[in-house]
């Protein structure tokens, strides 16, 4: 085979792989934004005193069109997705990238961290409301087909949602593979339904002119600002699109968006607008009233399937964000299950899955309709959008070296749009918008408490430890009994004697022939480079300091990392190695500075219920000795 033939074969294989990932992205990433036509036009023109006059219909359509172009296509797909942290997306990865760009300014890093954490907390609020509103919006089609079935909408929705969370353990790859054909059909059907109406009423295409959006604001005054709270529903899923970038890659996502998703969405929205120009009474359910009566029930089934898939984008995004938060020190340790051998970003977090399921069920039972949830929706989405814009601008200025005028110009353009949408949704706070805000505040408190608590624990450990070098000198003068093998002591302080080593020496009266003080550092990049993974420091008396570094998108596998140390001159025989770990018992003490007593108690509770460090670091139980240590904070 010639070199050219091999090159063509590799290129062909790469194209097939990208195409397959693009199809998978259609099945996972775009479900949320793809089901927005179920409720966007109805929520925007059918509530808040707005009526579907021809001028209002064209104005809202123009707003939807330009919002999809400016926010999703230009801001997220073109601008924000450039800010990938070595392939990983999402607000936590963006926060880490922005923090790494702000070298030497601890205050600026703290502000960026606070922004990123609150944005992540808002994203979890989106992860609760999206499944509820998407499934309810789809199942409500039963009330259009047969009004008497309307009373069963909530219970059918709950059954669908419970089934959806039950299949998450099979993984994003398998779920996406199963969902991709369904979503491809969904987007094609959206396009066909829209084209039928546009051909019948082509005057709706006038809405492509942004002047109709301007006239909408002039004619409707305050009402037009309120209507923006409905228009933003067309953008839900943009943040999930960025968060799921690590699952599929930016090129497949961009290919799917511009090649199928965006054209199908625009055709359907304009089709609904064409129907409303012809029949304003169709505002009661413009999506389902576009469907031929004979196809209504199949369409409801397809919409329900698409709504389930819509939830997949935010759920898989929540899984990715949780792992990043754990690695960056903002979340208690939890079990993470890998579901794909090809894409390391495809994971399943059982605890998050259960929590989301419970919160989604409560949201469905509490709000009971997509209209009511529409009032709660938008706050979380637009708040996260603002945070993403601010962090991306920091990256553009500090990392991409954009000029200050360019950053200001782009920032003003995107922030005016984001703040307008956010301001419109603030009007919904009393009507349900409080729900995602309360959820976000609770999660923000939990995440910041965990991060601050870990800092206080490390501070106490460092302050209370004996100096290492004098200790080694002392045991050289008075040598204890040495037993064969290697002891690995996990410690946060390389200059102090680990508590586990002191306890072992005090109670067992022995010391291993070789003792390794191991510290694990989590980096602000998704993956550690080979040359920064391992750092070994020889110390006197056959003691060694060892630092292992992992990226926030990696699972810290200590036994595997130790197997790599042989090439650095420090080999390990796992059958001859014993791990010693101090399990901290956190005690809240009001006399100690650091946090309020209630936050100390919250941290102690979280610490007791977190995944044990041994399991998180994948240390085999038959090679592990845990010793208790009480830490007061």
C-alpha angles and dihedrals in degrees: 000000000000124000090249091052091051090048091050091048092051091047091049091050090049091051091049091050093049091047091050091049090048090054090047089050090054087055096049115012102046101041093097098050090036094064095047091098087069092074114001101091092039092051094045101045102022101056142041092048094295119139126201099246115160091254092049092047093051091044094051092044090052090051092049092048096050093041090056090047098044102035105031104025101033104027105033107022096037107026112021096040088061086067095073117151098226090316098321122114136186132091095282092053089046091049091053091048092050092047091051088053092055100070118178099013112100093176092053090048090051091051091049090049092051091049093048094047093049091047090051090049090052090050090058087054088055088050090059099045099040097066092043097049095039096052094040091049091053098044091047086075085081088070089056093049095043118002093206089065091061093090091063096054096097095048095045088049091052092051091051093048095049090050090049094054090045092062095049092091089069088070141243093277096056093038091049092047090053094043099044096079091046093051092045089055089045094055092045090051090048089054095047093048090050095047091053091058096039092054089052094047109022093167087084088078088075085082089076085079109089089213088081089059090051091049090049090060092045094051101040102037111183091006091064090056090051089049089060087070087065096042090058088066087074088063100051109124097038091107091046088052089060094040092054093052091103090057097057111005130247099270096057091045092051091046092052094045099051096032101051119346102058096044091048093049094048093048091051095047091049089046090055089048091051090051091050092049088056098037116017091184088070087080087095087076112348094172098054094037088063089063119091107250092240091058097043098103094046087049091053090052091049091047091050090051090048090049091054088051090047088063091053093071096059094037094054088042089054090052092053093045092050093054090049091049091051093050093046091051100251100109136047114257115273135177113271120197120201112220102182135049092201103047115043090195093066104096143147123219108196097196093051090047091055094046093049091049092053093047093047091051090051090049092052093047092045101046099026097190140052090240091059092044089049087066090054094043123085102042093083093041097049094041090055090047091057093049091048091052093050094048093045090052090054089052091048092052101039103029106027092037095229115176117258094246090053092050091048092048094050092041094052092047095051098035093053088056094043094046092047091054092044093049091050091052093049086071087066095060095100092045098055104303087108090073100071090036093055090046091050093049091050092050091045090054092048094048096046091044092053093048094047092043092055089050090053092048092051089047092053092047092051094047095047100046128102117244109264103218097053088047092054091048090051095052089047088059093043104027116199123213109292118214125198120264141043126291118203115199118194108219139162093213121057093189097056133067110258114243090233091057092051092048092048092050093044098048104027096034091218140105127200120245090244125029124192123193104208125198122182117208124192114212130214090240123080094239133027117233117240093248094053098042098087132033119176125192117188114218131188123277096034091297120139134193113217127186119190118192127201133179121241091251093053130087108236103236105180099184091053092046090050089054087061092055093079091079088054091055100262111097124187130206104202092204089058098041127093123194119215118198132178113220107208119222103205116217120190112226119184091201094065120084122236113072139013113273093250090055090048089054092046090052091048089052092049091047093053091052099041121107107272114260091238091060092042091053091042094237111167112248094224091060096046134097116185122198124189123241127182116221122189118206 
